[in-house]
Amino acid sequence: MAEVKDLNTTDASNTGTAANAGFPENMKPSDVNNAARALEGMIARWYADTNGSISSGGSSSTYTLAASRTISAYAAGDTFIFKANHASTGTSTINIDAVGATTIKKLHDQDLIANDIESGSICLISYDGTNFQLLSSTAATAYSDPLTTRGDIVTRGASATGRLAVGSANTVLKTDGTDPSWSTIATANLAADCVTGAKIADDAIDSEHYTDGSIDAAHLSSDCISASKIADDSLDSEHYIDGSIDAAHLSSDCISGSKIADNAIDSEHYTDGSIDLAHMSSESVDEDNLHISNSGSNGQFLSKQSGDSGGLTWADVFALDGTPGTDHTANGPQTNTFNSGYSSTIMDLVYMGSGGKWLEADADATGTSINMLAVALEAKTDTQAMNVALPGSFVRDDTWNWTIGVPLYVSTTLGAITATAPSGSGDVVRTVGFAVTADIIYFNPSPDYLTVA
């Protein structure tokens, strides 16, 4: 037997038979009455199931219901209004027309508790596809007021709601991070700098509010103590702070030569740069008066010493350490001014391309081997600045295994250095330096090259 839920919300789709309250096209006139009566019965059964006139059966936590509609299976949206024949005792189920016991939930997904459904209450339930949801209100639990005195506050303790009695006059509510309590406002409770000038009334602070010695120079406005505030002869040497009388406090030319003791002025009394040519007599600085820390020899030059010692020292013309201390490093001229033009690998042999970028050298053609050469000391990608060892450097790579003293060449393998001169037709033969140890080379590319016929 068809029921209301079997009807279609699209009018044209309701094409059932007269027995199922359908009105198909070109139906027989004699079927019209039957179809109308079937429709009326369908509406009446739906009304009987949703007007609260049917009472439930069962007991304790189990409810049963005999529906007016034909219910062979629950479908989402099935709705019933019934009068409860007993109060719920806890988690409850309902079984309609013996289709099967299904849990009743409140507030969408919560099980019932005792007396959520009272005996005689009208209950509205709707099937959500899994459970029947109780849409009518549950029985209210009497509220127990924990407060007994005006001004009390409800608080939550470790396991239950409790009462915090009203505090004494002029106390404030504070918390230790767990529980609230009443407290007076102490200095420790004030945030740093919370009392600003705007919070202090005019003329509110007098001498009683200052602690002894709290007014120092920092609290006095500029020039607030004028000469008229200082008693005559009240300032003597005890009132000056050491070093407080500087040049600004001395009148012009007040210290004459007669005030300066003999031999009183030495190098500590001159400010840096104060003795210029105008203060030096002719030829006052000669070779004997220059500060040179050592004695020199032929071919050396004067060099400034580093650190705080200053002065000059005789030094050799240029000495370069030919043994770089760690793998993939170089001693000698380097630059990171120019960008890589490709994704480089450390220790690649590179040449300066026409676009101003470092590219992998290759002896297979003159265009990739006769330009300015360098050795990549970093792995970089296109357009990133890359540090390279320039000609005149000692370069170390612990993966090398050269024969000491042999010349080295641009390789026909991209970015590589070889001890074997290229020999293929069109190959470029150009030396890039010499092996000084098994893993260190003196990188000094020759400007000359030849092309194999």
C-alpha positions as CSV (number, residue, x, y, z in Angstrom):
1,M,0.0,0.0,0.0
2,A,1.4,3.4,-1.0
3,E,1.9,6.1,1.7
4,V,2.6,9.8,1.6
5,K,6.3,9.3,1.5
6,D,5.8,7.3,-1.8
7,L,4.5,10.4,-3.6
8,N,6.8,12.5,-5.8
9,T,7.4,16.2,-5.3
10,T,7.3,16.6,-9.1
11,D,3.6,16.6,-10.1
12,A,4.1,14.8,-13.5
13,S,5.9,12.0,-11.8
14,N,2.9,10.9,-9.7
15,T,1.6,8.3,-12.2
16,G,0.7,5.4,-9.9
17,T,-2.4,3.2,-10.2
18,A,-5.7,4.2,-8.7
19,A,-5.2,1.7,-5.9
20,N,-2.0,3.6,-4.9
21,A,-3.8,7.0,-5.0
22,G,-2.4,7.6,-8.5
23,F,-4.1,9.6,-11.3
24,P,-2.5,8.3,-14.5
25,E,-3.2,9.8,-17.9
26,N,-6.4,8.7,-19.5
27,M,-7.5,6.8,-16.4
28,K,-11.0,5.3,-16.5
29,P,-13.7,7.5,-15.0
30,S,-14.7,4.6,-12.8
31,D,-11.1,4.6,-11.2
32,V,-11.3,8.3,-10.2
33,N,-13.3,7.6,-7.0
34,N,-11.0,4.8,-6.0
35,A,-7.9,6.9,-6.6
36,A,-9.4,9.8,-4.6
37,R,-10.4,7.5,-1.7
38,A,-6.9,6.0,-1.7
39,L,-5.4,9.4,-1.5
40,E,-7.7,10.4,1.4
41,G,-6.7,7.2,3.2
42,M,-3.1,7.9,2.7
43,I,-3.5,11.4,4.1
44,A,-5.6,10.2,7.1
45,R,-3.0,7.5,8.0
46,W,-0.2,10.1,7.8
47,Y,-2.3,12.5,10.0
48,A,-3.0,9.7,12.6
49,D,0.8,9.0,12.9
50,T,1.7,12.7,13.4
51,N,-1.1,14.2,15.5
52,G,-0.1,12.7,18.8
53,S,-3.1,10.5,19.1
54,I,-1.3,7.1,19.1
55,S,0.3,5.9,22.3
56,S,3.5,3.9,22.7
57,G,3.8,0.5,24.2
58,G,6.8,-1.1,25.9
59,S,8.4,-0.4,29.2
60,S,11.7,0.8,30.9
61,S,14.1,1.9,28.1
62,T,12.1,0.2,25.3
63,Y,9.2,1.8,23.3
64,T,7.0,0.2,20.7
65,L,4.6,1.8,18.3
66,A,1.8,0.5,16.0
67,A,1.7,2.9,13.1
68,S,-1.4,3.7,10.9
69,R,0.8,3.8,7.8
70,T,2.3,0.7,6.3
71,I,5.9,0.6,7.6
72,S,8.1,-2.2,6.1
73,A,11.4,-0.4,6.6
74,Y,12.5,2.9,8.1
75,A,13.3,5.7,5.6
76,A,15.1,9.0,6.4
77,G,12.4,11.6,7.1
78,D,9.9,9.1,8.7
79,T,8.2,11.2,11.4
80,F,5.9,10.2,14.2
81,I,4.2,12.0,17.1
82,F,3.1,9.7,19.9
83,K,2.1,9.8,23.6
84,A,4.6,8.1,25.9
85,N,3.1,5.3,28.0
86,H,6.1,5.4,30.4
87,A,9.1,7.5,31.4
88,S,12.6,6.8,30.0
89,T,15.0,5.1,32.3
90,G,18.2,5.8,30.3
91,T,19.4,5.0,26.8
92,S,16.2,4.1,24.9
93,T,15.0,2.5,21.7
94,I,11.8,2.4,19.7
95,N,10.4,-0.4,17.5
96,I,7.7,0.6,15.0
97,D,5.5,-2.1,13.5
98,A,8.3,-4.6,14.5
99,V,10.6,-3.2,11.8
100,G,13.4,-3.2,14.4
101,A,14.5,-1.5,17.6
102,T,16.3,1.8,16.9
103,T,18.0,4.1,19.3
104,I,16.4,7.4,20.2
105,K,18.9,10.3,20.4
106,K,18.5,13.9,21.7
107,L,20.4,16.9,20.7
108,H,21.4,15.1,17.5
109,D,23.8,12.5,18.9
110,Q,23.3,12.2,22.7
111,D,21.6,9.2,24.4
112,L,18.6,9.8,26.6
113,I,18.9,9.7,30.4
114,A,16.3,8.9,33.0
115,N,13.1,11.0,32.7
116,D,14.2,12.8,29.4
117,I,10.8,11.4,28.3
118,E,8.1,11.7,30.9
119,S,5.1,9.4,31.1
120,G,2.2,11.0,29.2
121,S,4.4,13.5,27.3
122,I,3.8,14.0,23.6
123,C,7.1,13.1,21.7
124,L,8.1,14.1,18.2
125,I,10.6,11.8,16.6
126,S,12.2,11.7,13.1
127,Y,14.4,9.0,11.5
128,D,17.8,10.4,10.3
129,G,18.9,7.3,8.4
130,T,20.6,5.8,11.5
131,N,18.7,6.8,14.6
132,F,15.4,8.4,15.6
133,Q,16.0,11.9,16.8
134,L,13.8,13.3,19.6
135,L,12.8,16.7,18.3
136,S,10.4,17.6,21.2
137,S,11.9,19.1,24.3
138,T,13.2,16.8,27.1
139,A,11.9,17.0,30.6
140,A,13.7,19.9,32.5
141,T,15.9,19.0,35.4
142,A,15.3,21.2,38.4
143,Y,18.0,23.9,38.8
144,S,19.7,23.9,42.2
145,D,20.9,27.4,43.0
146,P,24.4,27.2,44.6
147,L,24.3,30.9,45.6
148,T,23.0,31.9,49.1
149,T,24.1,35.5,49.5
150,R,23.9,38.6,47.5
151,G,27.1,39.2,45.6
152,D,28.1,35.5,45.5
153,I,29.7,34.2,42.3
154,V,29.2,30.8,40.6
155,T,32.6,29.1,40.0
156,R,33.7,25.7,38.6
157,G,35.9,23.7,40.9
158,A,37.9,20.6,40.2
159,S,34.9,18.4,39.8
160,A,31.7,20.5,40.4
161,T,30.1,23.9,40.2
162,G,30.5,25.8,43.5
163,R,30.0,29.2,45.2
164,L,32.6,31.9,45.8
165,A,31.3,34.2,48.6
166,V,31.3,37.9,48.0
167,G,34.6,39.6,48.8
168,S,35.3,42.3,51.3
169,A,34.9,45.9,50.4
170,N,37.6,47.3,48.0
171,T,38.9,43.8,47.1
172,V,39.3,42.6,43.6
173,L,38.9,39.3,41.9
174,K,42.2,37.6,40.8
175,T,43.3,34.1,39.8
176,D,46.3,32.0,40.3
177,G,45.8,30.4,36.9
178,T,43.6,27.7,38.3
179,D,41.0,29.1,40.7
180,P,39.6,32.7,41.3
181,S,39.8,34.4,44.7
182,W,39.4,37.9,46.3
183,S,42.5,40.0,46.9
184,T,43.6,43.5,47.6
185,I,45.5,45.5,45.0
186,A,49.2,45.4,46.0
187,T,52.2,46.9,44.2
188,A,53.0,43.4,42.8
189,N,49.6,43.4,41.1
190,L,50.3,46.5,39.1
191,A,51.8,46.1,35.7
192,A,55.0,48.0,35.0
193,D,54.4,51.6,34.1
194,C,50.6,51.3,34.4
195,V,50.4,54.6,36.5
196,T,51.1,57.2,33.9
197,G,51.2,61.0,34.3
198,A,47.6,61.2,33.1
199,K,46.4,59.1,36.0
200,I,48.0,61.4,38.7
201,A,45.9,64.4,39.7
202,D,47.5,67.8,39.5
203,D,49.5,68.8,42.7
204,A,48.9,65.3,44.1
205,I,52.6,64.5,44.7
206,D,54.5,66.3,47.4
207,S,57.6,65.7,49.4
208,E,56.0,62.8,51.4
209,H,55.6,60.8,48.3
210,Y,59.3,60.8,47.4
211,T,61.7,58.3,48.9
212,D,65.0,59.8,50.1
213,G,67.4,60.3,47.2
214,S,64.9,59.4,44.6
215,I,65.2,62.8,42.8
216,D,68.4,62.6,40.9
217,A,69.7,64.5,37.9
218,A,67.6,62.5,35.5
219,H,64.4,63.8,37.2
220,L,65.4,67.5,37.0
221,S,64.3,69.3,33.9
222,S,67.1,71.0,31.9
223,D,68.4,74.2,33.4
224,C,65.8,74.1,36.3
225,I,68.4,75.1,38.8
226,S,69.5,78.6,37.9
227,A,72.2,80.7,39.4
228,S,69.7,82.4,41.6
229,K,68.8,79.1,43.3
230,I,72.5,78.5,44.3
231,A,73.8,80.2,47.5
232,D,76.9,82.3,47.1
233,D,80.1,80.3,47.6
234,S,78.1,77.0,48.0
235,L,80.0,75.2,45.2
236,D,83.5,74.1,45.9
237,S,85.6,71.2,44.7
238,E,83.4,68.6,46.5
239,H,80.4,69.5,44.4
240,Y,82.0,68.7,41.1
241,I,81.9,65.2,39.7
242,D,85.2,64.0,38.5
243,G,85.5,65.0,34.9
244,S,82.4,67.3,35.0
245,I,84.4,70.4,34.1
246,D,85.0,70.0,30.4
247,A,86.0,72.4,27.7
248,A,82.4,73.7,27.5
249,H,82.7,75.0,31.1
250,L,86.0,76.7,30.6
251,S,86.0,80.3,29.3
252,S,88.0,80.9,26.2
253,D,91.8,81.0,26.8
254,C,91.4,80.6,30.6
255,I,94.2,78.0,30.6
256,S,97.4,79.9,29.7
257,G,100.9,78.6,29.4
258,S,101.6,79.6,33.0
259,K,98.8,77.3,34.3
260,I,100.4,74.2,32.6
261,A,103.2,72.5,34.5
262,D,106.5,71.8,32.7
263,N,106.4,68.4,30.9
264,A,102.8,68.0,31.9
265,I,101.5,67.4,28.3
266,D,102.3,64.0,26.7
267,S,100.7,61.9,24.0
268,E,97.6,61.2,26.2
269,H,96.6,64.8,26.1
270,Y,96.4,65.1,22.4
271,T,93.2,64.2,20.5
272,D,93.7,62.0,17.5
273,G,94.6,64.1,14.5
274,S,95.0,67.3,16.5
275,I,98.7,67.6,15.5
276,D,98.8,68.6,11.8
277,L,101.5,70.0,9.6
278,A,100.9,73.5,11.0
279,H,102.0,72.3,14.5
280,M,105.1,70.5,13.3
281,S,108.5,72.2,12.9
282,S,110.3,71.7,9.6
283,E,111.9,68.2,9.3
284,S,110.8,67.3,12.8
285,V,109.9,63.7,11.6
286,D,112.8,61.9,10.1
287,E,113.8,58.2,9.5
288,D,114.8,57.9,13.2
289,N,111.4,59.0,14.4
290,L,109.3,56.6,12.3
291,H,107.9,53.7,14.2
292,I,109.1,50.6,12.3
293,S,108.8,47.3,14.2
294,N,111.6,45.4,12.5
295,S,114.7,45.9,10.3
296,G,114.2,45.4,6.6
297,S,116.2,43.8,3.8
298,N,116.6,44.6,0.1
299,G,113.4,44.1,-1.9
300,Q,111.0,44.5,1.1
301,F,108.4,47.2,1.4
302,L,106.8,49.0,4.3
303,S,103.4,47.6,5.4
304,K,101.0,48.7,8.1
305,Q,100.7,46.3,11.0
306,S,97.3,44.9,11.9
307,G,95.6,45.0,15.3
308,D,96.0,47.6,18.0
309,S,99.9,47.8,17.7
310,G,99.8,50.0,14.6
311,G,103.0,51.2,13.2
312,L,104.9,50.0,10.1
313,T,106.8,46.8,9.4
314,W,109.1,45.7,6.6
315,A,107.4,42.8,4.7
316,D,108.1,40.6,1.7
317,V,106.5,41.5,-1.6
318,F,103.7,38.7,-1.9
319,A,103.8,35.2,-0.5
320,L,101.0,32.8,-1.4
321,D,100.4,29.6,0.5
322,G,100.3,26.8,-2.0
323,T,98.5,24.3,0.2
324,P,94.8,25.2,0.8
325,G,93.8,23.8,4.2
326,T,90.5,22.1,3.3
327,D,88.8,20.2,0.4
328,H,87.2,22.3,-2.4
329,T,89.0,25.5,-1.4
330,A,91.6,27.8,-3.1
331,N,94.3,30.2,-2.0
332,G,94.8,33.1,-4.3
333,P,92.7,35.6,-6.2
334,Q,88.9,34.9,-6.2
335,T,85.8,36.8,-7.2
336,N,82.0,36.4,-6.6
337,T,81.1,39.4,-8.7
338,F,79.7,37.4,-11.7
339,N,76.7,35.0,-11.9
340,S,76.6,31.4,-12.8
341,G,74.8,30.7,-16.2
342,Y,73.8,27.1,-15.4
343,S,73.4,24.7,-12.4
344,S,77.1,24.4,-11.5
345,T,78.9,21.8,-9.5
346,I,81.8,22.7,-7.2
347,M,85.2,22.4,-8.9
348,D,83.7,22.8,-12.4
349,L,86.1,24.4,-14.9
350,V,84.2,27.4,-16.3
351,Y,84.6,30.1,-18.9
352,M,83.2,33.6,-19.1
353,G,80.5,33.5,-21.7
354,S,79.4,36.4,-23.9
355,G,76.5,37.2,-21.6
356,G,78.8,37.8,-18.7
357,K,78.0,34.5,-16.9
358,W,80.2,31.5,-16.0
359,L,79.5,28.5,-18.2
360,E,81.0,25.0,-18.4
361,A,84.3,24.8,-20.3
362,D,84.6,22.2,-23.1
363,A,87.6,21.5,-25.3
364,D,85.3,20.3,-28.2
365,A,85.1,23.9,-29.5
366,T,87.0,27.2,-29.3
367,G,83.9,29.1,-28.2
368,T,83.8,27.1,-24.9
369,S,87.5,26.8,-24.2
370,I,89.6,29.9,-25.2
371,N,87.8,32.6,-23.1
372,M,88.8,33.7,-19.6
373,L,88.8,30.5,-17.3
374,A,88.1,30.0,-13.6
375,V,87.3,27.2,-11.2
376,A,83.8,27.1,-9.5
377,L,84.2,27.1,-5.7
378,E,80.4,26.9,-5.1
379,A,77.4,25.0,-6.5
380,K,75.0,27.6,-7.9
381,T,72.0,27.8,-10.2
382,D,71.5,30.2,-13.2
383,T,71.7,33.9,-12.3
384,Q,73.1,33.3,-8.8
385,A,76.4,35.0,-7.9
386,M,79.2,32.4,-7.8
387,N,82.6,32.5,-6.1
388,V,85.4,31.3,-8.4
389,A,89.1,30.8,-8.2
390,L,90.9,33.1,-10.7
391,P,94.2,32.5,-12.5
392,G,97.2,32.5,-10.1
393,S,95.3,30.4,-7.4
394,F,96.2,27.1,-5.8
395,V,93.1,24.9,-5.9
396,R,92.4,21.7,-3.9
397,D,90.0,18.8,-4.6
398,D,90.6,15.7,-2.6
399,T,89.0,13.5,-5.4
400,W,91.9,14.4,-7.8
401,N,94.8,12.0,-8.2
402,W,97.3,13.8,-10.4
403,T,100.9,13.0,-11.2
404,I,102.9,15.8,-9.6
405,G,104.3,18.3,-12.0
406,V,102.3,17.3,-15.1
407,P,100.5,20.0,-17.2
408,L,96.8,20.0,-17.1
409,Y,94.3,20.8,-19.9
410,V,90.8,21.8,-20.7
411,S,88.9,18.5,-21.1
412,T,86.4,17.4,-23.8
413,T,84.2,16.4,-20.8
414,L,82.0,19.4,-19.8
415,G,83.6,21.3,-16.8
416,A,86.4,18.9,-16.3
417,I,90.3,19.2,-16.1
418,T,92.4,16.5,-17.7
419,A,96.1,15.5,-17.7
420,T,95.7,14.2,-21.2
421,A,95.8,16.7,-24.1
422,P,92.7,16.5,-26.3
423,S,93.5,14.8,-29.7
424,G,90.2,14.7,-31.6
425,S,89.8,16.7,-34.8
426,G,88.6,20.2,-33.9
427,D,89.5,19.8,-30.3
428,V,91.2,22.7,-28.5
429,V,94.5,22.1,-26.7
430,R,95.0,24.7,-23.9
431,T,96.9,24.2,-20.6
432,V,95.1,25.4,-17.5
433,G,97.9,24.9,-15.0
434,F,100.1,22.2,-13.3
435,A,99.7,19.6,-10.6
436,V,101.7,20.5,-7.5
437,T,100.4,17.6,-5.4
438,A,98.1,14.7,-6.1
439,D,95.0,16.8,-5.1
440,I,96.3,20.4,-5.6
441,I,96.9,22.3,-8.8
442,Y,98.4,25.6,-9.6
443,F,95.7,27.2,-11.7
444,N,97.3,29.5,-14.3
445,P,95.6,29.1,-17.8
446,S,97.7,29.8,-20.8
447,P,96.4,32.5,-23.2
448,D,97.7,30.3,-26.1
449,Y,96.0,27.3,-27.6
450,L,96.0,25.2,-30.7
451,T,93.2,23.4,-32.5
452,V,93.7,19.8,-33.6
453,A,93.4,19.4,-37.4
